[in-house]
Amino acid sequence: MAEDPKYLDAVEIVRALRRAGHEAYLAGGCVRDRLLGREPSDYDVATSAPPDAVRRLFPRTAAVGEAFGVVLVIVRSAPFEVATFRVDGPYKDGRRPESVTFTPSARGDVERRDFTLNALLWDPERSEVVDHVGGRADIERKVVRAVGDPRARFAEDRLRMLRAVRFACRFGFTIEPATLAAVRERAPEIGMVSAERIRDEWEAMLTGPDAGRALDLLEETGLLRATLPEVAALRGVAQPPDVHPEGDVLAHTRLLLSKLPPDPAPALAWGALLHDIGKPATLARSGEGRISFHGHEEVGARMADAIAERLRFSRADRERVVGLVEGHMKFFAAPAMRAATLKRFLAGSGFAELLELHRLDVLASNGDLRTWEFCREALARLGEAGIRPAPLLRGEDVLQLGVPRGPRVGEILRAVEEAQLEGTVTTREEAEALARRLAAG
């Protein structure tokens, strides 16, 4: 293991616990990541020391989950979770144990964890992995396998089913057959998990390294229908083959997700997933068999809004995602837009994100990027000042022309702005002359 500063601080915590007569190791994800050649984002410590002993041993601590044996130890302003070895009591809500019992056994502690790849210990003094569950071999075989009985692990915490998919996609692993079978069996029970936790797992998969494969695995296991039935309903919805040679709407969505850039903004990733969810409800065929989805973006925006509300999105995130779904078809009208309409479109809130969604949408269909290129060229040609010009007149200017306060002032300002964006009014003098004509009329 590389001796980065955080690693050295974590090792010092382990040594301090051992000097005090306790058993201690680095544990969990940090061990897994090092074995995979990845830099851990944090280091956790597992120990036989009970929480009160941990608090007495270190001068700077905070209780973050003491009932579950977790104490935060702060070293040089960096926090480290130090967890007492424990075995869990019954899980009655499908989320967390009703009680825990501290144990002196490291084996007992790792055997209650979710997957073998997360159940490894590292002894820094001997520089060796302590493996009671076969996790090292599973990492070498690139397998996600539940610790012990997978049905029991998923009964304890249903969210682990989504985590199995996320880990498989994050690391390029497969899910071990018995573990996969247990996910399929228990997928309908995922509704016991809070909406926020489901949202967070989905978001981690959508912004991870293989969102397209995540969608495949979620559909294969039944988790897609159990968590986002609106997306599962895209399977089998045919599209015009000249525009969408890739296949049905779910195949298109999967291909789009696979083209997301590394670490995409969450709103873009959600917009990519949900952009066409209005298509099943708007599918129509002409007498000649021509397929169309008129208004699917408006229907989809309402559906996306309901999904975002159900999954407890923040208001700002919800508005961004809905805006992407609602606006993703506007590009095809851009070349025919009047100058003012085009400038307002280009100046819209979140346009850069919308433009990227359009690019991905086209690349996942017929590949015709002409409208994307048109908008890119217009942005470069007009610049910020062109699409958001400083107003030539303000409200006080219109009042000074003798227009009384009231709605008419706003009407005149909007007409002047429209003429400015169209390019028919370019100076303050021309704007005042237009305002006078409008006021007189």
Contacts in CASP RR format, 6 or more apart in sequence:
PFRMAT RR
TARGET T0000
AUTHOR 0000-0000-0000
METHOD contacts of the structure
MODEL  1
MAEDPKYLDAVEIVRALRRAGHEAYLAGGCVRDRLLGREPSDYDVATSAP
PDAVRRLFPRTAAVGEAFGVVLVIVRSAPFEVATFRVDGPYKDGRRPESV
TFTPSARGDVERRDFTLNALLWDPERSEVVDHVGGRADIERKVVRAVGDP
RARFAEDRLRMLRAVRFACRFGFTIEPATLAAVRERAPEIGMVSAERIRD
EWEAMLTGPDAGRALDLLEETGLLRATLPEVAALRGVAQPPDVHPEGDVL
AHTRLLLSKLPPDPAPALAWGALLHDIGKPATLARSGEGRISFHGHEEVG
ARMADAIAERLRFSRADRERVVGLVEGHMKFFAAPAMRAATLKRFLAGSG
FAELLELHRLDVLASNGDLRTWEFCREALARLGEAGIRPAPLLRGEDVLQ
LGVPRGPRVGEILRAVEEAQLEGTVTTREEAEALARRLAAG
1 7 0 8 1.000
1 34 0 8 1.000
1 122 0 8 1.000
1 124 0 8 1.000
1 127 0 8 1.000
2 34 0 8 1.000
2 39 0 8 1.000
4 39 0 8 1.000
5 76 0 8 1.000
6 40 0 8 1.000
6 42 0 8 1.000
6 43 0 8 1.000
6 78 0 8 1.000
7 40 0 8 1.000
7 43 0 8 1.000
9 43 0 8 1.000
9 75 0 8 1.000
9 76 0 8 1.000
9 78 0 8 1.000
9 80 0 8 1.000
10 26 0 8 1.000
10 30 0 8 1.000
10 43 0 8 1.000
10 45 0 8 1.000
10 80 0 8 1.000
11 26 0 8 1.000
11 124 0 8 1.000
12 75 0 8 1.000
13 24 0 8 1.000
13 45 0 8 1.000
13 58 0 8 1.000
13 73 0 8 1.000
13 75 0 8 1.000
13 80 0 8 1.000
13 82 0 8 1.000
14 24 0 8 1.000
14 25 0 8 1.000
14 26 0 8 1.000
14 45 0 8 1.000
14 47 0 8 1.000
14 124 0 8 1.000
14 125 0 8 1.000
15 124 0 8 1.000
15 125 0 8 1.000
16 57 0 8 1.000
16 58 0 8 1.000
17 23 0 8 1.000
17 24 0 8 1.000
17 45 0 8 1.000
17 47 0 8 1.000
17 49 0 8 1.000
17 54 0 8 1.000
17 57 0 8 1.000
17 82 0 8 1.000
18 24 0 8 1.000
18 125 0 8 1.000
20 49 0 8 1.000
20 53 0 8 1.000
20 57 0 8 1.000
22 47 0 8 1.000
22 48 0 8 1.000
22 49 0 8 1.000
22 53 0 8 1.000
23 47 0 8 1.000
23 48 0 8 1.000
23 85 0 8 1.000
23 104 0 8 1.000
23 106 0 8 1.000
24 45 0 8 1.000
24 46 0 8 1.000
24 47 0 8 1.000
24 48 0 8 1.000
24 49 0 8 1.000
25 45 0 8 1.000
25 46 0 8 1.000
25 47 0 8 1.000
25 106 0 8 1.000
25 121 0 8 1.000
25 122 0 8 1.000
25 123 0 8 1.000
25 124 0 8 1.000
25 130 0 8 1.000
26 43 0 8 1.000
26 44 0 8 1.000
26 45 0 8 1.000
26 46 0 8 1.000
26 121 0 8 1.000
26 122 0 8 1.000
26 124 0 8 1.000
27 44 0 8 1.000
27 45 0 8 1.000
27 46 0 8 1.000
27 83 0 8 1.000
27 110 0 8 1.000
27 120 0 8 1.000
27 121 0 8 1.000
27 122 0 8 1.000
28 44 0 8 1.000
28 46 0 8 1.000
28 113 0 8 1.000
28 118 0 8 1.000
28 119 0 8 1.000
28 120 0 8 1.000
28 121 0 8 1.000
29 40 0 8 1.000
29 44 0 8 1.000
29 117 0 8 1.000
29 118 0 8 1.000
29 120 0 8 1.000
30 40 0 8 1.000
30 42 0 8 1.000
30 43 0 8 1.000
30 44 0 8 1.000
30 122 0 8 1.000
31 120 0 8 1.000
31 121 0 8 1.000
31 122 0 8 1.000
31 129 0 8 1.000
32 117 0 8 1.000
32 118 0 8 1.000
32 120 0 8 1.000
32 139 0 8 1.000
33 39 0 8 1.000
33 40 0 8 1.000
33 41 0 8 1.000
34 40 0 8 1.000
34 122 0 8 1.000
35 120 0 8 1.000
35 129 0 8 1.000
35 136 0 8 1.000
35 139 0 8 1.000
36 139 0 8 1.000
36 171 0 8 1.000
42 80 0 8 1.000
42 81 0 8 1.000
43 80 0 8 1.000
44 80 0 8 1.000
44 81 0 8 1.000
44 82 0 8 1.000
44 83 0 8 1.000
45 73 0 8 1.000
45 80 0 8 1.000
45 81 0 8 1.000
45 82 0 8 1.000
45 83 0 8 1.000
46 82 0 8 1.000
46 83 0 8 1.000
46 84 0 8 1.000
46 85 0 8 1.000
46 106 0 8 1.000
46 109 0 8 1.000
46 121 0 8 1.000
47 54 0 8 1.000
47 82 0 8 1.000
47 83 0 8 1.000
47 84 0 8 1.000
47 85 0 8 1.000
48 84 0 8 1.000
48 85 0 8 1.000
48 104 0 8 1.000
48 106 0 8 1.000
49 57 0 8 1.000
49 82 0 8 1.000
49 84 0 8 1.000
50 69 0 8 1.000
50 84 0 8 1.000
50 102 0 8 1.000
51 63 0 8 1.000
51 66 0 8 1.000
51 69 0 8 1.000
51 70 0 8 1.000
51 71 0 8 1.000
51 84 0 8 1.000
54 61 0 8 1.000
54 71 0 8 1.000
54 73 0 8 1.000
54 82 0 8 1.000
54 84 0 8 1.000
55 61 0 8 1.000
55 63 0 8 1.000
55 71 0 8 1.000
58 73 0 8 1.000
58 74 0 8 1.000
58 75 0 8 1.000
60 73 0 8 1.000
60 74 0 8 1.000
60 75 0 8 1.000
61 71 0 8 1.000
61 72 0 8 1.000
61 73 0 8 1.000
61 74 0 8 1.000
62 71 0 8 1.000
62 72 0 8 1.000
62 74 0 8 1.000
62 79 0 8 1.000
63 71 0 8 1.000
63 72 0 8 1.000
64 70 0 8 1.000
64 71 0 8 1.000
64 72 0 8 1.000
64 81 0 8 1.000
65 71 0 8 1.000
67 100 0 8 1.000
68 83 0 8 1.000
68 86 0 8 1.000
68 100 0 8 1.000
69 83 0 8 1.000
69 84 0 8 1.000
69 86 0 8 1.000
69 100 0 8 1.000
69 102 0 8 1.000
70 81 0 8 1.000
70 82 0 8 1.000
70 83 0 8 1.000
70 84 0 8 1.000
71 81 0 8 1.000
71 82 0 8 1.000
71 83 0 8 1.000
72 79 0 8 1.000
72 80 0 8 1.000
72 81 0 8 1.000
72 82 0 8 1.000
73 79 0 8 1.000
73 80 0 8 1.000
73 81 0 8 1.000
73 82 0 8 1.000
74 80 0 8 1.000
84 102 0 8 1.000
85 102 0 8 1.000
85 103 0 8 1.000
85 104 0 8 1.000
85 105 0 8 1.000
85 106 0 8 1.000
85 108 0 8 1.000
85 109 0 8 1.000
86 100 0 8 1.000
86 101 0 8 1.000
86 102 0 8 1.000
86 103 0 8 1.000
86 109 0 8 1.000
86 112 0 8 1.000
87 100 0 8 1.000
87 101 0 8 1.000
87 103 0 8 1.000
87 108 0 8 1.000
87 109 0 8 1.000
87 111 0 8 1.000
87 112 0 8 1.000
88 97 0 8 1.000
88 99 0 8 1.000
88 100 0 8 1.000
88 112 0 8 1.000
88 156 0 8 1.000
89 97 0 8 1.000
89 98 0 8 1.000
89 99 0 8 1.000
89 100 0 8 1.000
89 101 0 8 1.000
90 97 0 8 1.000
90 98 0 8 1.000
90 99 0 8 1.000
91 97 0 8 1.000
91 98 0 8 1.000
91 155 0 8 1.000
91 156 0 8 1.000
91 157 0 8 1.000
92 98 0 8 1.000
93 192 0 8 1.000
94 155 0 8 1.000
94 156 0 8 1.000
94 157 0 8 1.000
94 158 0 8 1.000
94 192 0 8 1.000
94 193 0 8 1.000
95 157 0 8 1.000
95 158 0 8 1.000
95 159 0 8 1.000
95 192 0 8 1.000
95 193 0 8 1.000
95 194 0 8 1.000
95 197 0 8 1.000
96 157 0 8 1.000
97 156 0 8 1.000
103 109 0 8 1.000
106 121 0 8 1.000
106 130 0 8 1.000
106 132 0 8 1.000
107 132 0 8 1.000
108 132 0 8 1.000
110 119 0 8 1.000
110 120 0 8 1.000
110 121 0 8 1.000
110 132 0 8 1.000
110 133 0 8 1.000
110 147 0 8 1.000
111 119 0 8 1.000
111 132 0 8 1.000
111 133 0 8 1.000
111 147 0 8 1.000
111 148 0 8 1.000
112 147 0 8 1.000
113 119 0 8 1.000
113 133 0 8 1.000
113 147 0 8 1.000
114 146 0 8 1.000
114 147 0 8 1.000
114 153 0 8 1.000
114 157 0 8 1.000
114 160 0 8 1.000
114 163 0 8 1.000
115 144 0 8 1.000
115 145 0 8 1.000
115 146 0 8 1.000
115 147 0 8 1.000
115 160 0 8 1.000
115 163 0 8 1.000
115 164 0 8 1.000
115 167 0 8 1.000
115 179 0 8 1.000
116 133 0 8 1.000
116 134 0 8 1.000
116 135 0 8 1.000
116 138 0 8 1.000
116 145 0 8 1.000
116 146 0 8 1.000
116 147 0 8 1.000
117 135 0 8 1.000
117 138 0 8 1.000
117 139 0 8 1.000
117 144 0 8 1.000
117 145 0 8 1.000
117 167 0 8 1.000
117 171 0 8 1.000
117 173 0 8 1.000
119 132 0 8 1.000
119 133 0 8 1.000
119 135 0 8 1.000
119 147 0 8 1.000
120 129 0 8 1.000
120 130 0 8 1.000
120 131 0 8 1.000
120 135 0 8 1.000
120 136 0 8 1.000
121 129 0 8 1.000
121 130 0 8 1.000
121 131 0 8 1.000
121 132 0 8 1.000
122 128 0 8 1.000
122 129 0 8 1.000
122 130 0 8 1.000
123 129 0 8 1.000
123 130 0 8 1.000
129 136 0 8 1.000
133 147 0 8 1.000
133 148 0 8 1.000
135 145 0 8 1.000
138 144 0 8 1.000
138 145 0 8 1.000
138 176 0 8 1.000
142 171 0 8 1.000
142 172 0 8 1.000
142 173 0 8 1.000
142 174 0 8 1.000
143 173 0 8 1.000
143 174 0 8 1.000
143 175 0 8 1.000
143 176 0 8 1.000
144 164 0 8 1.000
144 167 0 8 1.000
144 168 0 8 1.000
144 171 0 8 1.000
144 173 0 8 1.000
144 174 0 8 1.000
144 175 0 8 1.000
144 176 0 8 1.000
144 179 0 8 1.000
145 175 0 8 1.000
145 176 0 8 1.000
145 178 0 8 1.000
145 179 0 8 1.000
146 153 0 8 1.000
146 154 0 8 1.000
146 160 0 8 1.000
146 164 0 8 1.000
146 176 0 8 1.000
146 178 0 8 1.000
146 179 0 8 1.000
146 182 0 8 1.000
147 153 0 8 1.000
150 178 0 8 1.000
150 179 0 8 1.000
150 181 0 8 1.000
150 182 0 8 1.000
150 183 0 8 1.000
151 182 0 8 1.000
151 185 0 8 1.000
151 186 0 8 1.000
153 160 0 8 1.000
153 182 0 8 1.000
154 160 0 8 1.000
154 161 0 8 1.000
154 182 0 8 1.000
154 183 0 8 1.000
154 186 0 8 1.000
154 189 0 8 1.000
155 186 0 8 1.000
158 186 0 8 1.000
158 189 0 8 1.000
158 190 0 8 1.000
158 191 0 8 1.000
158 192 0 8 1.000
158 193 0 8 1.000
159 190 0 8 1.000
159 193 0 8 1.000
159 197 0 8 1.000
159 198 0 8 1.000
159 201 0 8 1.000
161 183 0 8 1.000
161 186 0 8 1.000
161 187 0 8 1.000
161 190 0 8 1.000
161 221 0 8 1.000
161 223 0 8 1.000
162 190 0 8 1.000
162 193 0 8 1.000
162 198 0 8 1.000
162 201 0 8 1.000
162 202 0 8 1.000
162 205 0 8 1.000
162 223 0 8 1.000
162 227 0 8 1.000
163 201 0 8 1.000
164 175 0 8 1.000
164 179 0 8 1.000
164 180 0 8 1.000
164 183 0 8 1.000
165 175 0 8 1.000
165 183 0 8 1.000
165 205 0 8 1.000
165 214 0 8 1.000
165 217 0 8 1.000
165 218 0 8 1.000
165 221 0 8 1.000
165 223 0 8 1.000
166 201 0 8 1.000
166 204 0 8 1.000
166 205 0 8 1.000
166 214 0 8 1.000
167 173 0 8 1.000
168 174 0 8 1.000
168 175 0 8 1.000
168 213 0 8 1.000
168 217 0 8 1.000
169 205 0 8 1.000
169 208 0 8 1.000
169 209 0 8 1.000
169 210 0 8 1.000
169 211 0 8 1.000
169 213 0 8 1.000
169 214 0 8 1.000
169 217 0 8 1.000
170 208 0 8 1.000
170 209 0 8 1.000
170 210 0 8 1.000
172 209 0 8 1.000
172 210 0 8 1.000
172 213 0 8 1.000
175 183 0 8 1.000
175 217 0 8 1.000
180 221 0 8 1.000
183 221 0 8 1.000
183 223 0 8 1.000
184 220 0 8 1.000
184 221 0 8 1.000
184 222 0 8 1.000
187 221 0 8 1.000
187 222 0 8 1.000
187 223 0 8 1.000
187 225 0 8 1.000
187 226 0 8 1.000
188 222 0 8 1.000
188 226 0 8 1.000
190 198 0 8 1.000
190 223 0 8 1.000
190 226 0 8 1.000
190 227 0 8 1.000
191 198 0 8 1.000
191 226 0 8 1.000
191 227 0 8 1.000
195 310 0 8 1.000
195 311 0 8 1.000
195 312 0 8 1.000
196 311 0 8 1.000
196 312 0 8 1.000
198 227 0 8 1.000
198 311 0 8 1.000
199 311 0 8 1.000
199 312 0 8 1.000
199 313 0 8 1.000
202 227 0 8 1.000
202 228 0 8 1.000
202 311 0 8 1.000
203 266 0 8 1.000
203 269 0 8 1.000
203 270 0 8 1.000
205 211 0 8 1.000
205 214 0 8 1.000
205 218 0 8 1.000
206 214 0 8 1.000
206 257 0 8 1.000
206 260 0 8 1.000
206 264 0 8 1.000
206 266 0 8 1.000
206 269 0 8 1.000
206 270 0 8 1.000
206 272 0 8 1.000
206 273 0 8 1.000
207 260 0 8 1.000
207 263 0 8 1.000
207 264 0 8 1.000
207 265 0 8 1.000
207 266 0 8 1.000
207 269 0 8 1.000
208 214 0 8 1.000
208 263 0 8 1.000
209 262 0 8 1.000
210 258 0 8 1.000
211 257 0 8 1.000
211 258 0 8 1.000
211 260 0 8 1.000
211 269 0 8 1.000
211 272 0 8 1.000
212 254 0 8 1.000
212 255 0 8 1.000
212 257 0 8 1.000
212 258 0 8 1.000
213 258 0 8 1.000
214 257 0 8 1.000
215 224 0 8 1.000
215 231 0 8 1.000
215 250 0 8 1.000
215 253 0 8 1.000
215 254 0 8 1.000
215 257 0 8 1.000
215 273 0 8 1.000
216 254 0 8 1.000
217 223 0 8 1.000
218 224 0 8 1.000
218 227 0 8 1.000
219 225 0 8 1.000
219 232 0 8 1.000
219 235 0 8 1.000
219 250 0 8 1.000
222 232 0 8 1.000
224 231 0 8 1.000
224 232 0 8 1.000
225 232 0 8 1.000
228 273 0 8 1.000
228 307 0 8 1.000
230 274 0 8 1.000
230 277 0 8 1.000
230 303 0 8 1.000
230 307 0 8 1.000
231 250 0 8 1.000
231 253 0 8 1.000
231 273 0 8 1.000
231 274 0 8 1.000
231 277 0 8 1.000
232 250 0 8 1.000
233 277 0 8 1.000
233 280 0 8 1.000
234 248 0 8 1.000
234 249 0 8 1.000
234 250 0 8 1.000
234 253 0 8 1.000
234 276 0 8 1.000
234 277 0 8 1.000
234 279 0 8 1.000
234 280 0 8 1.000
235 248 0 8 1.000
235 249 0 8 1.000
235 250 0 8 1.000
236 248 0 8 1.000
236 249 0 8 1.000
236 250 0 8 1.000
237 248 0 8 1.000
237 249 0 8 1.000
237 250 0 8 1.000
237 279 0 8 1.000
237 280 0 8 1.000
237 283 0 8 1.000
238 247 0 8 1.000
238 248 0 8 1.000
238 283 0 8 1.000
238 291 0 8 1.000
239 247 0 8 1.000
239 248 0 8 1.000
239 249 0 8 1.000
239 252 0 8 1.000
239 279 0 8 1.000
239 291 0 8 1.000
240 290 0 8 1.000
240 291 0 8 1.000
240 292 0 8 1.000
241 247 0 8 1.000
242 366 0 8 1.000
243 365 0 8 1.000
243 366 0 8 1.000
244 252 0 8 1.000
244 365 0 8 1.000
244 366 0 8 1.000
245 365 0 8 1.000
245 366 0 8 1.000
246 252 0 8 1.000
246 255 0 8 1.000
246 364 0 8 1.000
246 365 0 8 1.000
249 276 0 8 1.000
249 279 0 8 1.000
249 280 0 8 1.000
252 276 0 8 1.000
252 364 0 8 1.000
252 365 0 8 1.000
253 272 0 8 1.000
253 273 0 8 1.000
253 275 0 8 1.000
253 276 0 8 1.000
253 364 0 8 1.000
255 364 0 8 1.000
256 272 0 8 1.000
256 275 0 8 1.000
256 360 0 8 1.000
256 361 0 8 1.000
256 363 0 8 1.000
256 364 0 8 1.000
257 269 0 8 1.000
257 272 0 8 1.000
257 273 0 8 1.000
258 364 0 8 1.000
259 360 0 8 1.000
259 363 0 8 1.000
259 364 0 8 1.000
260 268 0 8 1.000
260 269 0 8 1.000
260 272 0 8 1.000
260 360 0 8 1.000
261 356 0 8 1.000
264 272 0 8 1.000
265 353 0 8 1.000
266 317 0 8 1.000
267 317 0 8 1.000
267 320 0 8 1.000
267 321 0 8 1.000
267 324 0 8 1.000
267 353 0 8 1.000
268 324 0 8 1.000
268 353 0 8 1.000
268 356 0 8 1.000
268 357 0 8 1.000
270 304 0 8 1.000
270 308 0 8 1.000
270 317 0 8 1.000
270 321 0 8 1.000
270 324 0 8 1.000
271 304 0 8 1.000
271 321 0 8 1.000
271 324 0 8 1.000
271 325 0 8 1.000
271 328 0 8 1.000
271 357 0 8 1.000
272 357 0 8 1.000
272 360 0 8 1.000
274 300 0 8 1.000
274 303 0 8 1.000
274 304 0 8 1.000
274 307 0 8 1.000
274 321 0 8 1.000
274 325 0 8 1.000
275 297 0 8 1.000
275 324 0 8 1.000
275 325 0 8 1.000
275 328 0 8 1.000
275 357 0 8 1.000
275 361 0 8 1.000
276 293 0 8 1.000
276 296 0 8 1.000
276 300 0 8 1.000
277 300 0 8 1.000
277 303 0 8 1.000
277 304 0 8 1.000
277 307 0 8 1.000
277 325 0 8 1.000
278 293 0 8 1.000
278 296 0 8 1.000
278 297 0 8 1.000
278 299 0 8 1.000
278 300 0 8 1.000
278 303 0 8 1.000
279 293 0 8 1.000
279 296 0 8 1.000
281 296 0 8 1.000
281 299 0 8 1.000
281 300 0 8 1.000
281 303 0 8 1.000
282 292 0 8 1.000
282 293 0 8 1.000
282 294 0 8 1.000
282 295 0 8 1.000
282 296 0 8 1.000
282 299 0 8 1.000
283 291 0 8 1.000
283 292 0 8 1.000
283 293 0 8 1.000
284 291 0 8 1.000
284 292 0 8 1.000
284 293 0 8 1.000
284 294 0 8 1.000
285 291 0 8 1.000
285 292 0 8 1.000
286 292 0 8 1.000
296 329 0 8 1.000
297 325 0 8 1.000
297 326 0 8 1.000
297 327 0 8 1.000
297 328 0 8 1.000
297 329 0 8 1.000
298 326 0 8 1.000
300 325 0 8 1.000
300 326 0 8 1.000
301 322 0 8 1.000
301 323 0 8 1.000
301 325 0 8 1.000
301 326 0 8 1.000
301 327 0 8 1.000
304 321 0 8 1.000
304 322 0 8 1.000
304 325 0 8 1.000
305 318 0 8 1.000
305 322 0 8 1.000
308 317 0 8 1.000
308 318 0 8 1.000
308 321 0 8 1.000
308 322 0 8 1.000
309 318 0 8 1.000
313 321 0 8 1.000
320 350 0 8 1.000
320 353 0 8 1.000
323 354 0 8 1.000
324 353 0 8 1.000
324 354 0 8 1.000
324 357 0 8 1.000
327 354 0 8 1.000
328 354 0 8 1.000
328 357 0 8 1.000
328 358 0 8 1.000
328 361 0 8 1.000
330 345 0 8 1.000
331 355 0 8 1.000
331 358 0 8 1.000
331 371 0 8 1.000
331 372 0 8 1.000
331 375 0 8 1.000
332 371 0 8 1.000
334 342 0 8 1.000
334 345 0 8 1.000
334 371 0 8 1.000
334 374 0 8 1.000
334 375 0 8 1.000
334 378 0 8 1.000
335 371 0 8 1.000
335 374 0 8 1.000
337 345 0 8 1.000
338 422 0 8 1.000
339 421 0 8 1.000
339 422 0 8 1.000
339 423 0 8 1.000
340 418 0 8 1.000
340 421 0 8 1.000
340 422 0 8 1.000
342 378 0 8 1.000
343 382 0 8 1.000
343 386 0 8 1.000
343 387 0 8 1.000
343 421 0 8 1.000
344 421 0 8 1.000
345 351 0 8 1.000
346 375 0 8 1.000
346 378 0 8 1.000
346 379 0 8 1.000
346 382 0 8 1.000
346 387 0 8 1.000
347 387 0 8 1.000
347 388 0 8 1.000
355 372 0 8 1.000
355 375 0 8 1.000
355 376 0 8 1.000
358 371 0 8 1.000
358 372 0 8 1.000
358 375 0 8 1.000
359 369 0 8 1.000
359 372 0 8 1.000
362 368 0 8 1.000
362 369 0 8 1.000
362 371 0 8 1.000
362 372 0 8 1.000
363 369 0 8 1.000
379 387 0 8 1.000
389 420 0 8 1.000
389 421 0 8 1.000
391 413 0 8 1.000
391 417 0 8 1.000
391 420 0 8 1.000
392 416 0 8 1.000
392 420 0 8 1.000
392 425 0 8 1.000
392 427 0 8 1.000
392 428 0 8 1.000
392 430 0 8 1.000
392 431 0 8 1.000
393 413 0 8 1.000
393 416 0 8 1.000
393 428 0 8 1.000
393 431 0 8 1.000
393 432 0 8 1.000
393 435 0 8 1.000
394 413 0 8 1.000
395 409 0 8 1.000
395 410 0 8 1.000
395 413 0 8 1.000
397 432 0 8 1.000
397 435 0 8 1.000
398 409 0 8 1.000
398 410 0 8 1.000
398 412 0 8 1.000
398 413 0 8 1.000
398 435 0 8 1.000
398 439 0 8 1.000
399 405 0 8 1.000
399 409 0 8 1.000
401 432 0 8 1.000
401 435 0 8 1.000
401 436 0 8 1.000
401 439 0 8 1.000
402 439 0 8 1.000
403 409 0 8 1.000
403 412 0 8 1.000
403 435 0 8 1.000
403 439 0 8 1.000
408 439 0 8 1.000
411 438 0 8 1.000
412 435 0 8 1.000
412 438 0 8 1.000
412 439 0 8 1.000
415 434 0 8 1.000
415 438 0 8 1.000
416 425 0 8 1.000
416 431 0 8 1.000
416 434 0 8 1.000
416 435 0 8 1.000
416 438 0 8 1.000
419 425 0 8 1.000
419 431 0 8 1.000
419 434 0 8 1.000
420 426 0 8 1.000
420 431 0 8 1.000
425 431 0 8 1.000
425 434 0 8 1.000
END
